[in-house]
Amino acid sequence: MGNVNLPTPVALAGGAICVLGGYLLGVLAGPGSTNQTTATVVSYDAGTERLCLAGDGVKAQKAAGGTVDNGVLCGTWRGTDAVRTPHKGDVFRFVSLSPKSDGGHAPVTLIYGDVVPGGR
């Protein structure tokens, strides 16, 4: 295996492009991006992982075709193992999926997200 030496300006330009790309990725897909929705936790059952959310973010889910009853979106929560368990009143950042029913079964709403730190 041989050593490869790059001229300093080329190495600096390559590093700058990597940093800029990481910054843009963080801005577009990071926790503050505009395509993520927030709502308030109404209830959470740890045994069944059933999470219910309410608020303006839920109204947007209804407009997008989600399953919302009386202003509350309920579904099965899917989060990472390192997150805090949601409690009533927590602010929750989420994305939900409500697949279409295949005929005999009712659709199951999946809620992916986490509690917003300090968002009570």
Number of C-alpha atoms within 10 A of each C-alpha: 3 4 5 5 7 9 7 9 9 10 11 12 11 12 12 12 11 12 12 12 12 12 13 12 11 13 13 13 13 13 12 12 11 10 12 15 19 21 23 24 24 19 17 20 14 11 6 10 13 17 22 23 27 23 17 13 19 25 16 13 19 15 10 9 12 19 21 20 10 6 15 19 25 25 23 18 23 16 15 10 7 7 12 12 14 22 17 14 15 21 23 24 21 22 16 22 16 15 14 13 10 8 7 6 8 10 14 15 20 18 23 17 19 22 22 18 11 7 11 13
